[in-house]
Amino acid sequence: MIFRIVVLIVLCFSSSLFAQRQAKIDSLKKELSKSKMNMQRFHILNHLWNENINNRIEESLSFSEDMINLGEVLKIDTIIGFGLERKAVTYSYMNKFDSSNVYFNKALKIYKQLNDYKKIAGIERNLGQDHNMIGNLDSAYYYYDLAEKNYSKASDMVGIADIYNSKSIVYLMKGYYNLALENALKAEKIYTDKKLSMDLNQNRLVIASVYGEMKDTINAIDYHKKTLKFFENESQKRQYASTLNLILALQLPNKEKNEENEKLIDELVEISSSLKDESLIGDAQEKKAQFMLVNGNVNEAKTIFESLLNKNDSYSLAYVNMYLGETLILLKDYTNALEHLNTSKIEADKNNLDALKPKIHRLMSLAYQAIGNFENGLKHYKIYKKLEDNISSTEINNRFSELQTIYETEKKEAEITLQEKEIKTLNIQAENDKLIKTLYGIGMFSFLSIAALLYFGFKQRIKKNKIEREKQEEMYKQEIAFKKKELASQTLHLVQKNTFIQELKENLEKIKKSPELFKVEFRRLVMLLKKESAEDKDWEVFKSYFSEVHNNFDNKIKAIAKDITEKEIRLASFLRMNLSTKEIASMLNVLPDSVLKSKYRLKKKLELSKEDDLTQFLNTL
């Protein structure tokens, strides 16, 4: 029954997604013939592949090979990968899964080299679908799980929703209904948030199927009605009719819904007839016969079931013969009933309809008992009970396996969560350590930088101060040298001046002896002499220069001898200048003996002994 539901889901979308549009195909082929080896040609080939995959699969295979060749010519890996992927999908449609596996893996290798997580996930999802188609459910789930991780890396929520939906179908086929429902509902939320109505509707068909297997007919019917509304809005009559059929399969046993069921059946018959679809017409007639059977219209039901026996569909014949056998038992036609039930059993075995077999054997047991063949009646009853027990056991095992899967999944998720927390903690610790090291590094760098800057600044300041000091010293030296020159000049000037005065006096004495010369020059010479003798300006200039050159010499000598006179300071200054007694006598305008006496008095005032050299002492000041 599950397989039939999945087939119906696929059928609901195949015609709408891959409908043949011959005019469009012809137009695309015309464009292809004119196109050059470029990206435009790639897009045309891809459109042609899509248009032909459902009806002209061999042409789609050719277009996929053209894509690969184009990619190789252009040396574009993404085109080569896409062409390989299309070729693999084509082989999947042809049920050549070994070939599809080869080309999927070639495409996967290219996408892994490109680190294209979305493309990688798409390939893994396709591989999962291939395994699903051949019944390798565990392998299918393995690839779906890989795809989910890569869709997560690519932050592709729609891709993740597709995987949830695919996982749900795997769980549904394994009988893990709770897990199937959990994944399908997660997919529904994403599709709803993304407003992907087509994907959402397909997902709701899966949810409805899960609820149906869980015997939750209320929710199953509710979801089928949601899809019914979608197909109505989209004017997709065939899908609408298929969904009506699914709703009736769940709702027919409920007599309280008789009025609604009758309307739905009439609608199903009308749409099926308008579409002239034999398969849908047969489904509509089958539901009509079941409705009559439920409501006691046994003969009418028998007539309809008998009209459906001409079907070539082995799958449908298993159900029609079973329903006809049940109808004939109600009509007490046990022999014919057993004949149709035996045919139903054969067709059920062919199609592995394990869920149908217990009911067939139960009805056969009833028919044999009714004709008095208790041995066969008991035999088929035992088979019925065994099959029921097997189904119950399978359901129990499935439930146990599901619980174990849930436990392992939760355990794994808990471990992952714990690992993530540990990783997060380690990352935080690492970040803190890194921050501390960074801060320490920055601190040390800053400290060293500041120290270096301070040292450099200090060094520069020392250098600058040294330069300034050297400049100042140089200026001071230059100034001292200048002062010394000035002092020497001034000293020489004083010596020359006093020598001049002395000579002048001697000349005056000579003039006295010549009355004529005396009358002419005497008056002028006396006035000049008085003027020169009266000026102490030269001494003051000398004193100023001397003080600057010899560091306040006068103040230092006054500190030693407070009662020292100005004349004695002048004598000391001349001695400090290393002038001779004769020069000093000339400077002071006195006799050399007078200078010697003055030197003696100065030495005494300075409290020097006889052995002390006055000039040497003065040089220390």
C-alpha positions as CSV (number, residue, x, y, z in Angstrom):
1,M,0.0,0.0,0.0
2,I,2.9,2.3,0.8
3,F,4.4,1.7,-2.6
4,R,1.1,2.6,-4.3
5,I,0.9,5.8,-2.3
6,V,4.4,6.8,-3.3
7,V,3.6,6.0,-7.0
8,L,0.5,8.2,-6.8
9,I,2.6,11.1,-5.3
10,V,5.0,10.8,-8.3
11,L,2.1,10.6,-10.8
12,C,0.5,13.7,-9.3
13,F,3.4,15.8,-10.4
14,S,4.9,14.1,-13.4
15,S,2.5,15.5,-16.0
16,S,2.7,19.1,-14.8
17,L,6.5,19.1,-14.4
18,F,7.5,17.3,-17.6
19,A,4.6,17.9,-20.1
20,Q,5.5,17.7,-23.7
21,R,5.6,21.0,-25.5
22,Q,6.4,20.1,-29.1
23,A,6.3,23.7,-30.4
24,K,8.8,24.8,-27.8
25,I,11.1,21.8,-28.5
26,D,11.1,22.7,-32.2
27,S,11.9,26.3,-31.5
28,L,14.7,25.3,-29.2
29,K,16.2,23.0,-31.7
30,K,16.1,25.8,-34.3
31,E,18.0,28.0,-31.9
32,L,20.5,25.2,-31.2
33,S,21.3,24.8,-34.9
34,K,22.3,28.5,-35.1
35,S,24.1,28.8,-31.7
36,K,27.9,28.9,-31.3
37,M,30.0,27.1,-28.7
38,N,29.2,29.4,-25.8
39,M,27.1,29.7,-22.7
40,Q,23.9,30.4,-24.8
41,R,24.3,27.0,-26.4
42,F,24.6,25.5,-22.9
43,H,21.3,27.0,-21.8
44,I,19.5,25.8,-24.9
45,L,20.8,22.3,-24.4
46,N,19.6,22.3,-20.8
47,H,16.1,23.5,-21.8
48,L,15.9,20.7,-24.5
49,W,17.0,18.2,-21.9
50,N,14.2,19.3,-19.6
51,E,11.6,19.2,-22.3
52,N,12.5,15.7,-23.5
53,I,13.3,13.8,-20.3
54,N,9.8,12.6,-19.7
55,N,8.8,11.5,-23.2
56,R,11.9,11.3,-25.4
57,I,14.5,10.1,-22.9
58,E,17.0,9.0,-25.6
59,E,17.1,12.6,-26.9
60,S,17.7,13.9,-23.4
61,L,20.7,11.5,-23.1
62,S,22.1,13.0,-26.3
63,F,21.6,16.6,-25.0
64,S,23.4,15.7,-21.8
65,E,26.4,14.4,-23.8
66,D,26.4,17.6,-25.9
67,M,26.6,19.6,-22.6
68,I,29.7,17.6,-21.5
69,N,31.4,18.1,-24.9
70,L,30.6,21.8,-24.8
71,G,32.1,22.1,-21.3
72,E,35.3,20.3,-22.5
73,V,35.6,22.7,-25.5
74,L,35.1,25.8,-23.3
75,K,37.2,24.3,-20.5
76,I,34.5,25.1,-18.0
77,D,34.3,22.5,-15.2
78,T,30.8,23.6,-14.0
79,I,29.3,22.9,-17.5
80,I,31.1,19.5,-17.6
81,G,29.8,18.7,-14.1
82,F,26.3,19.7,-15.0
83,G,26.3,17.6,-18.2
84,L,27.5,14.6,-16.2
85,E,24.8,15.1,-13.7
86,R,22.1,15.4,-16.4
87,K,23.4,12.2,-18.0
88,A,23.3,10.4,-14.6
89,V,19.7,11.6,-14.1
90,T,18.7,10.4,-17.6
91,Y,20.1,6.9,-16.7
92,S,18.1,7.0,-13.5
93,Y,14.9,7.7,-15.5
94,M,15.8,4.7,-17.6
95,N,16.2,2.6,-14.4
96,K,19.9,2.0,-15.4
97,F,21.1,2.7,-11.9
98,D,24.6,1.3,-12.3
99,S,25.3,3.8,-15.1
100,S,23.7,6.7,-13.3
101,N,25.9,5.9,-10.3
102,V,29.0,6.1,-12.5
103,Y,28.1,9.6,-13.9
104,F,26.8,10.9,-10.6
105,N,30.2,10.1,-9.0
106,K,32.1,11.8,-11.9
107,A,30.1,14.9,-11.4
108,L,30.6,14.7,-7.6
109,K,34.3,14.6,-8.1
110,I,34.2,17.9,-10.1
111,Y,31.9,19.6,-7.6
112,K,34.2,18.6,-4.7
113,Q,37.2,20.1,-6.5
114,L,35.2,23.3,-6.9
115,N,34.0,23.2,-3.2
116,D,30.4,23.7,-4.5
117,Y,28.5,22.4,-1.5
118,K,25.1,23.0,-3.0
119,K,26.0,21.0,-6.1
120,I,27.6,18.3,-4.0
121,A,24.4,18.0,-1.9
122,G,22.3,17.8,-5.1
123,I,24.3,14.8,-6.4
124,E,24.1,13.1,-3.0
125,R,20.4,13.6,-3.0
126,N,20.1,12.0,-6.4
127,L,22.2,9.1,-5.4
128,G,19.9,8.6,-2.4
129,Q,16.8,8.6,-4.7
130,D,18.4,6.0,-6.9
131,H,19.0,3.7,-3.9
132,N,15.4,4.5,-2.7
133,M,14.0,3.3,-6.1
134,I,15.8,-0.1,-5.9
135,G,14.8,-0.5,-2.2
136,N,18.2,0.1,-0.6
137,L,16.6,2.3,2.1
138,D,19.6,2.4,4.4
139,S,21.9,3.5,1.6
140,A,19.3,6.1,0.5
141,Y,19.2,7.5,4.0
142,Y,23.0,7.6,4.1
143,Y,23.2,9.7,1.0
144,Y,20.3,11.9,2.2
145,D,22.2,12.5,5.4
146,L,25.4,13.6,3.5
147,A,23.3,15.9,1.3
148,E,21.7,17.5,4.4
149,K,25.1,18.4,5.8
150,N,26.3,19.9,2.6
151,Y,23.1,21.9,2.1
152,S,23.7,23.2,5.6
153,K,27.2,24.3,4.6
154,A,25.7,26.0,1.6
155,S,23.0,27.6,3.8
156,D,20.4,26.3,1.4
157,M,17.2,25.9,3.4
158,V,15.1,24.7,0.5
159,G,17.6,21.9,-0.2
160,I,17.4,21.0,3.5
161,A,13.6,20.9,3.2
162,D,13.9,18.6,0.2
163,I,16.1,16.2,2.2
164,Y,13.6,16.2,5.1
165,N,10.9,15.3,2.7
166,S,13.1,12.5,1.1
167,K,14.0,11.1,4.5
168,S,10.4,11.1,5.4
169,I,9.6,8.8,2.5
170,V,12.4,6.5,3.5
171,Y,11.1,6.3,7.0
172,L,7.6,5.9,5.7
173,M,8.7,2.9,3.6
174,K,10.5,1.4,6.6
175,G,7.4,1.7,8.7
176,Y,9.0,4.4,11.0
177,Y,6.0,6.6,11.0
178,N,6.9,8.9,13.8
179,L,10.2,9.7,12.3
180,A,8.6,10.1,8.9
181,L,6.1,12.5,10.3
182,E,8.7,14.5,12.2
183,N,10.8,15.0,9.0
184,A,7.8,15.8,6.8
185,L,6.6,18.4,9.2
186,K,10.0,20.1,9.4
187,A,10.0,20.2,5.6
188,E,6.5,21.7,5.6
189,K,7.6,24.6,7.9
190,I,10.5,25.5,5.6
191,Y,8.3,25.3,2.4
192,T,5.7,27.4,4.1
193,D,8.2,30.1,5.2
194,K,9.7,30.2,1.7
195,K,6.3,30.2,0.1
196,L,7.1,27.4,-2.2
197,S,3.6,26.2,-3.0
198,M,4.4,23.3,-5.4
199,D,7.0,21.8,-3.1
200,L,4.7,22.4,-0.1
201,N,1.9,20.6,-1.8
202,Q,4.1,17.5,-2.7
203,N,5.3,17.5,0.9
204,R,1.7,17.5,2.2
205,L,0.9,14.4,0.1
206,V,3.7,12.7,2.0
207,I,2.4,13.9,5.4
208,A,-1.1,12.7,4.5
209,S,0.3,9.3,3.5
210,V,2.2,9.1,6.9
211,Y,-1.0,9.9,8.8
212,G,-2.9,7.3,6.7
213,E,-0.4,4.6,7.7
214,M,-0.6,5.7,11.3
215,K,-4.4,5.1,11.0
216,D,-4.9,8.8,11.8
217,T,-7.5,9.3,9.1
218,I,-8.6,12.7,10.4
219,N,-5.2,14.3,9.9
220,A,-4.6,12.3,6.7
221,I,-7.8,13.5,5.1
222,D,-7.2,17.1,6.3
223,Y,-3.8,17.2,4.5
224,H,-5.2,15.6,1.4
225,K,-7.9,18.3,1.3
226,K,-5.2,20.9,1.5
227,T,-3.5,19.5,-1.6
228,L,-7.0,19.1,-3.2
229,K,-7.5,22.9,-2.8
230,F,-4.1,23.6,-4.3
231,F,-4.8,21.4,-7.4
232,E,-8.1,23.1,-7.8
233,N,-6.6,26.6,-7.8
234,E,-3.9,25.4,-10.2
235,S,-6.6,23.8,-12.5
236,Q,-4.7,20.5,-12.4
237,K,-7.6,18.1,-13.0
238,R,-5.7,14.9,-13.1
239,Q,-3.9,15.5,-9.8
240,Y,-7.2,16.8,-8.3
241,A,-8.9,13.5,-9.3
242,S,-6.0,11.4,-7.9
243,T,-6.3,13.2,-4.6
244,L,-10.0,12.7,-4.5
245,N,-9.3,9.0,-4.9
246,L,-6.9,9.1,-1.9
247,I,-9.4,10.9,0.3
248,L,-12.2,8.4,-0.6
249,A,-9.9,5.4,0.2
250,L,-9.6,6.8,3.8
251,Q,-13.1,8.1,4.2
252,L,-15.4,5.5,2.6
253,P,-15.6,3.1,5.7
254,N,-17.1,6.0,7.7
255,K,-20.9,6.0,7.1
256,E,-21.2,9.3,8.8
257,K,-19.5,10.8,5.8
258,N,-21.8,9.1,3.3
259,E,-23.3,12.3,1.9
260,E,-19.9,13.9,1.4
261,N,-18.5,10.6,0.0
262,E,-21.2,10.4,-2.5
263,K,-20.5,13.9,-3.8
264,L,-16.8,13.2,-4.0
265,I,-17.4,10.0,-5.9
266,D,-19.7,11.7,-8.4
267,E,-17.0,14.5,-8.8
268,L,-14.3,11.8,-9.3
269,V,-16.4,10.0,-12.0
270,E,-17.1,13.2,-13.8
271,I,-13.5,14.4,-13.9
272,S,-12.2,11.0,-14.9
273,S,-14.6,10.8,-17.7
274,S,-13.8,14.3,-19.0
275,L,-10.1,13.4,-18.9
276,K,-10.7,10.1,-20.7
277,D,-8.1,8.6,-18.4
278,E,-8.8,4.8,-18.2
279,S,-6.8,4.4,-15.0
280,L,-8.7,7.2,-13.2
281,I,-12.0,6.0,-14.6
282,G,-11.2,2.5,-13.1
283,D,-10.3,4.1,-9.7
284,A,-13.5,6.1,-9.7
285,Q,-15.6,3.0,-10.5
286,E,-13.8,1.0,-7.8
287,K,-14.6,3.7,-5.2
288,K,-18.2,3.8,-6.3
289,A,-18.5,0.0,-5.9
290,Q,-16.8,0.1,-2.4
291,F,-19.3,2.9,-1.4
292,M,-22.2,0.7,-2.5
293,L,-20.8,-2.3,-0.6
294,V,-20.4,-0.3,2.6
295,N,-24.0,0.8,2.3
296,G,-25.5,-2.6,1.5
297,N,-26.0,-2.2,-2.3
298,V,-24.2,-5.5,-2.9
299,N,-25.6,-6.5,-6.3
300,E,-24.7,-3.0,-7.8
301,A,-21.3,-3.3,-6.3
302,K,-20.9,-6.8,-7.8
303,T,-21.8,-5.5,-11.3
304,I,-19.2,-2.7,-11.1
305,F,-16.5,-4.9,-9.7
306,E,-17.1,-7.4,-12.5
307,S,-16.8,-4.6,-15.1
308,L,-13.3,-3.9,-13.7
309,L,-12.0,-7.4,-14.3
310,N,-10.9,-6.5,-17.8
311,K,-8.1,-4.4,-16.4
312,N,-4.6,-5.5,-17.4
313,D,-3.1,-3.9,-14.3
314,S,-2.0,-6.8,-12.1
315,Y,-1.8,-4.4,-9.1
316,S,-5.4,-3.3,-9.5
317,L,-6.7,-6.8,-10.3
318,A,-5.4,-8.0,-6.9
319,Y,-7.8,-5.5,-5.2
320,V,-10.7,-5.8,-7.6
321,N,-10.8,-9.7,-7.3
322,M,-10.5,-9.4,-3.5
323,Y,-13.5,-6.9,-3.3
324,L,-15.5,-9.1,-5.7
325,G,-14.8,-12.2,-3.6
326,E,-16.0,-10.3,-0.5
327,T,-19.1,-9.2,-2.4
328,L,-19.8,-12.8,-3.6
329,I,-19.5,-14.1,0.0
330,L,-22.1,-11.5,1.1
331,L,-24.3,-12.9,-1.8
332,K,-23.5,-16.5,-0.6
333,D,-21.8,-17.4,-3.9
334,Y,-18.9,-19.0,-2.1
335,T,-17.5,-21.1,-5.0
336,N,-17.1,-18.0,-7.3
337,A,-15.9,-16.0,-4.3
338,L,-13.1,-18.6,-3.7
339,E,-12.2,-18.4,-7.4
340,H,-11.8,-14.6,-7.4
341,L,-10.0,-14.7,-4.0
342,N,-7.5,-17.2,-5.3
343,T,-6.9,-14.9,-8.3
344,S,-6.4,-12.0,-5.9
345,K,-3.9,-14.0,-3.9
346,I,-1.8,-14.8,-7.0
347,E,-1.8,-11.1,-8.1
348,A,-1.0,-10.0,-4.5
349,D,2.0,-12.4,-4.5
350,K,3.2,-11.0,-7.8
351,N,3.1,-7.4,-6.5
352,N,4.3,-8.2,-2.9
353,L,1.1,-6.7,-1.5
354,D,1.8,-8.1,2.0
355,A,-0.8,-5.8,3.6
356,L,-3.5,-7.3,1.4
357,K,-2.8,-11.0,1.9
358,P,-4.2,-11.4,5.5
359,K,-7.6,-10.1,4.4
360,I,-7.6,-12.4,1.3
361,H,-6.9,-15.5,3.5
362,R,-9.5,-14.5,6.1
363,L,-12.1,-14.2,3.4
364,M,-11.0,-17.6,1.9
365,S,-11.3,-19.1,5.4
366,L,-14.9,-17.8,5.7
367,A,-15.8,-19.1,2.2
368,Y,-14.4,-22.6,2.9
369,Q,-16.2,-22.8,6.3
370,A,-19.4,-21.7,4.6
371,I,-19.3,-24.6,2.2
372,G,-18.3,-27.1,5.0
373,N,-14.6,-27.4,4.0
374,F,-13.4,-26.9,7.6
375,E,-9.9,-28.3,6.9
376,N,-9.2,-25.6,4.2
377,G,-11.0,-23.1,6.3
378,L,-8.7,-23.8,9.3
379,K,-5.7,-23.8,7.0
380,H,-6.4,-20.3,5.6
381,Y,-7.4,-19.1,9.0
382,K,-4.0,-20.2,10.4
383,I,-2.3,-18.5,7.4
384,Y,-4.4,-15.3,8.1
385,K,-3.4,-15.3,11.8
386,K,0.2,-16.0,11.0
387,L,0.3,-13.1,8.5
388,E,-1.5,-10.9,11.0
389,D,1.0,-11.9,13.6
390,N,3.9,-11.3,11.2
391,I,2.4,-7.8,10.4
392,S,2.0,-7.1,14.1
393,S,5.5,-8.5,14.7
394,T,6.8,-6.4,11.9
395,E,5.0,-3.3,13.2
396,I,6.4,-4.0,16.7
397,N,9.9,-4.6,15.2
398,N,9.6,-1.4,13.2
399,R,8.4,0.4,16.3
400,F,11.3,-1.0,18.3
401,S,13.8,-0.1,15.5
402,E,12.3,3.3,15.2
403,L,12.6,3.9,18.9
404,Q,16.2,2.6,18.7
405,T,16.9,5.0,15.8
406,I,15.3,7.8,17.7
407,Y,17.4,7.0,20.8
408,E,20.6,6.7,18.7
409,T,19.7,9.9,16.9
410,E,19.0,11.8,20.1
411,K,22.2,10.3,21.7
412,K,24.2,11.3,18.6
413,E,22.6,14.8,18.7
414,A,23.3,15.1,22.4
415,E,26.9,14.1,21.8
416,I,27.1,16.6,18.9
417,T,25.5,19.2,21.2
418,L,28.0,18.4,24.0
419,Q,30.9,18.4,21.5
420,E,29.6,21.7,20.1
421,K,29.5,23.1,23.7
422,E,32.9,21.8,24.4
423,I,34.2,23.2,21.1
424,K,32.5,26.5,21.9
425,T,34.0,26.5,25.4
426,L,37.4,25.6,24.0
427,N,37.0,28.3,21.3
428,I,36.0,30.8,24.0
429,Q,39.0,29.8,26.1
430,A,41.2,29.9,23.0
431,E,39.8,33.3,22.1
432,N,40.4,34.5,25.7
433,D,43.9,33.0,25.6
434,K,44.4,34.6,22.3
435,L,43.0,37.9,23.6
436,I,45.2,37.7,26.7
437,K,48.2,36.9,24.5
438,T,47.2,39.6,22.1
439,L,46.7,42.1,24.9
440,Y,50.0,40.9,26.5
441,G,51.6,41.2,23.1
442,I,50.1,44.6,22.5
443,G,51.1,45.6,26.1
444,M,54.6,44.3,25.6
445,F,54.7,45.9,22.2
446,S,53.3,49.1,23.6
447,F,55.7,48.9,26.6
448,L,58.7,48.3,24.3
449,S,57.5,50.9,21.9
450,I,56.9,53.4,24.6
451,A,60.3,52.5,26.2
452,A,61.9,52.7,22.8
453,L,60.2,56.0,22.2
454,L,61.2,57.3,25.6
455,Y,64.7,56.0,25.2
456,F,64.9,57.5,21.7
457,G,63.3,60.7,23.0
458,F,65.6,60.8,26.0
459,K,68.5,60.1,23.7
460,Q,67.4,62.7,21.3
461,R,66.8,65.1,24.2
462,I,70.3,64.4,25.5
463,K,71.7,64.9,22.0
464,K,69.7,68.0,21.6
465,N,70.7,69.3,25.0
466,K,74.3,68.4,24.2
467,I,74.1,70.3,20.9
468,E,72.4,73.2,22.6
469,R,75.0,73.1,25.4
470,E,77.8,72.9,22.9
471,K,76.3,75.8,21.0
472,Q,76.0,77.7,24.2
473,E,79.5,76.8,25.2
474,E,80.7,77.7,21.8
475,M,78.9,81.0,22.0
476,Y,80.2,81.5,25.6
477,K,83.7,80.7,24.4
478,Q,83.3,83.1,21.5
479,E,81.9,85.7,23.9
480,I,84.7,85.1,26.4
481,A,87.3,85.2,23.7
482,F,85.7,88.4,22.5
483,K,85.7,89.8,26.0
484,K,89.3,88.8,26.5
485,K,90.2,90.6,23.3
486,E,88.2,93.6,24.5
487,L,89.8,93.4,27.9
488,A,93.3,93.0,26.4
489,S,92.5,95.9,24.1
490,Q,91.1,98.0,26.9
491,T,94.1,97.1,29.1
492,L,96.5,98.1,26.2
493,H,94.5,101.2,25.8
494,L,94.8,102.1,29.5
495,V,98.5,101.4,29.4
496,Q,98.9,103.5,26.3
497,K,96.8,106.2,27.7
498,N,98.7,106.5,30.9
499,T,102.0,106.3,29.0
500,F,100.7,109.2,26.9
501,I,99.9,111.2,29.9
502,Q,103.3,110.6,31.4
503,E,105.0,111.6,28.2
504,L,102.7,114.6,28.0
505,K,103.7,115.7,31.4
506,E,107.3,115.4,30.5
507,N,106.7,117.5,27.3
508,L,105.0,120.1,29.4
509,E,108.0,120.5,31.5
510,K,110.0,121.2,28.4
511,I,107.5,123.7,27.1
512,K,108.0,125.7,30.3
513,K,111.5,126.4,29.1
514,S,110.4,127.9,25.8
515,P,108.1,131.0,26.4
516,E,107.0,131.2,22.8
517,L,105.9,127.6,22.7
518,F,104.4,127.8,26.2
519,K,102.1,130.6,25.2
520,V,100.8,128.8,22.2
521,E,100.4,125.2,23.6
522,F,100.2,125.3,27.3
523,R,96.6,126.3,27.7
524,R,95.4,123.6,25.2
525,L,97.5,120.8,26.7
526,V,96.4,121.5,30.3
527,M,92.8,121.4,29.3
528,L,93.3,118.1,27.4
529,L,95.2,116.6,30.3
530,K,92.5,117.5,32.8
531,K,89.9,116.1,30.5
532,E,91.7,112.8,30.1
533,S,92.6,112.5,33.8
534,A,89.0,113.3,34.9
535,E,87.4,110.5,32.9
536,D,87.1,107.2,34.8
537,K,85.0,105.9,32.0
538,D,87.8,103.7,30.6
539,W,88.2,102.1,34.0
540,E,84.5,101.3,34.2
541,V,84.6,99.7,30.8
542,F,87.7,97.7,31.8
543,K,86.0,96.6,35.1
544,S,82.9,95.4,33.2
545,Y,84.9,93.3,30.8
546,F,87.1,92.0,33.5
547,S,84.2,90.9,35.7
548,E,82.5,88.9,32.8
549,V,85.8,87.2,31.8
550,H,86.8,86.4,35.4
551,N,83.5,85.5,37.0
552,N,82.7,88.4,39.2
553,F,86.3,88.8,40.4
554,D,85.5,91.9,42.4
555,N,82.7,90.3,44.4
556,K,84.9,87.3,45.2
557,I,87.7,89.5,46.5
558,K,85.3,91.6,48.5
559,A,84.0,88.4,50.1
560,I,87.5,87.7,51.4
561,A,88.3,91.2,52.5
562,K,85.2,93.3,53.2
563,D,87.3,96.5,53.8
564,I,89.1,96.4,50.5
565,T,89.2,99.7,48.6
566,E,88.4,100.4,45.0
567,K,92.0,101.2,44.2
568,E,93.1,97.9,45.8
569,I,90.5,96.0,43.7
570,R,91.9,97.8,40.6
571,L,95.4,96.7,41.6
572,A,94.3,93.1,42.2
573,S,92.6,93.1,38.7
574,F,95.8,94.3,37.0
575,L,97.7,91.6,38.9
576,R,95.1,89.0,37.8
577,M,95.8,90.2,34.2
578,N,99.5,89.3,34.8
579,L,100.6,92.9,34.2
580,S,104.1,93.9,35.3
581,T,104.8,96.3,38.1
582,K,105.9,98.9,35.6
583,E,102.7,98.5,33.6
584,I,100.6,98.7,36.7
585,A,102.4,101.9,37.8
586,S,101.7,103.4,34.4
587,M,98.0,102.3,34.6
588,L,97.6,103.8,38.1
589,N,99.8,106.8,37.2
590,V,102.1,106.1,40.2
591,L,105.7,105.1,40.7
592,P,106.7,101.4,40.6
593,D,107.7,101.6,44.3
594,S,104.2,102.8,45.1
595,V,102.9,99.7,43.3
596,L,105.1,97.4,45.4
597,K,103.8,99.0,48.6
598,S,100.3,98.7,47.5
599,K,100.9,95.0,46.7
600,Y,102.2,94.4,50.2
601,R,99.2,96.1,51.8
602,L,96.8,94.0,49.6
603,K,98.6,90.8,50.5
604,K,98.2,91.6,54.2
605,K,94.5,92.5,53.8
606,L,94.0,89.2,52.1
607,E,95.7,87.5,55.0
608,L,98.4,85.9,53.0
609,S,101.7,84.9,54.4
610,K,105.1,86.0,53.2
611,E,105.5,82.7,51.4
612,D,102.2,83.0,49.5
613,D,102.4,84.4,46.0
614,L,99.8,87.2,45.6
615,T,99.5,86.9,41.8
616,Q,99.1,83.1,42.0
617,F,96.4,83.4,44.7
618,L,94.5,85.9,42.7
619,N,94.6,83.6,39.7
620,T,92.6,81.0,41.7
621,L,89.7,83.4,42.2
